[in-house]
């Protein structure tokens, strides 16, 4: 779904992923320690993400497995 700007929030959009409670707690603690909001903390993480030549995060294959496995051959 494309982002929808909030007219009351100076062009900001809502990002609402569902994550495990321990991940949320870690992000909250990290944002608090940095002295910023969760939104600002998450935005900065995304901006700083290093991408490979295909535009995917460099850590994605390790975390999620290789995504570009192609189609399985047809048999029979």
C-alpha positions as CSV (number, residue, x, y, z in Angstrom):
1,X,0.0,0.0,0.0
2,X,1.5,3.4,-0.9
3,X,2.1,5.9,1.8
4,X,-0.7,8.3,2.6
5,X,0.4,11.7,4.0
6,X,-1.1,12.9,7.2
7,X,-2.2,16.5,6.7
8,X,-1.8,17.3,10.4
9,X,1.7,15.8,10.7
10,X,3.6,17.9,8.2
11,X,3.8,15.3,5.4
12,X,4.6,12.3,7.6
13,X,3.1,8.9,6.9
14,X,2.3,6.0,9.3
15,X,4.5,2.9,9.3
16,X,2.8,0.2,11.4
17,X,4.7,-3.1,11.3
18,X,3.8,-5.9,13.7
19,X,6.9,-7.2,15.5
20,X,7.5,-9.5,18.5
21,X,7.2,-7.8,21.9
22,X,10.9,-8.2,22.7
23,X,11.9,-6.5,19.4
24,X,9.6,-3.6,20.2
25,X,11.1,-3.3,23.7
26,X,14.6,-3.3,22.2
27,X,13.7,-0.6,19.7
28,X,11.9,1.5,22.4
29,X,14.9,1.2,24.7
30,X,17.3,2.2,21.9
31,X,15.2,5.2,20.8
32,X,14.9,6.3,24.4
33,X,18.6,6.0,25.0
34,X,19.2,8.1,21.8
35,X,16.8,10.7,23.0
36,X,14.5,10.4,20.0
37,X,11.0,9.1,19.2
38,X,10.5,5.6,17.8
39,X,9.5,7.1,14.5
40,X,12.7,9.0,14.2
41,X,14.8,6.0,15.4
42,X,13.2,3.7,12.8
43,X,13.5,6.3,10.0
44,X,17.2,6.7,10.7
45,X,17.8,2.9,10.7
46,X,16.2,2.7,7.3
47,X,18.1,5.6,5.9
48,X,21.4,4.1,7.1
49,X,20.6,0.6,5.7
50,X,23.4,-0.6,3.3
51,X,22.1,-2.0,0.0
52,X,23.7,-4.5,-2.4
53,X,23.8,-4.1,-6.2
54,X,20.2,-5.4,-6.4
55,X,18.9,-2.8,-3.9
56,X,18.4,-5.3,-1.1
57,X,19.8,-4.9,2.3
58,X,23.3,-6.5,2.5
59,X,22.1,-8.6,5.5
60,X,18.9,-9.9,3.9
61,X,20.1,-13.2,2.5
62,X,21.6,-14.2,5.9
63,X,18.4,-13.2,7.7
64,X,15.7,-14.4,5.3
65,X,17.5,-16.9,3.0
66,X,18.2,-16.2,-0.6
67,X,15.0,-14.8,-2.2
68,X,15.9,-15.1,-5.9
69,X,15.8,-18.9,-6.4
70,X,14.0,-18.8,-9.6
71,X,11.2,-21.0,-10.7
72,X,11.2,-24.8,-10.1
73,X,11.6,-26.9,-13.3
74,X,8.4,-28.5,-14.6
75,X,8.4,-32.3,-14.7
76,X,6.3,-34.9,-16.2
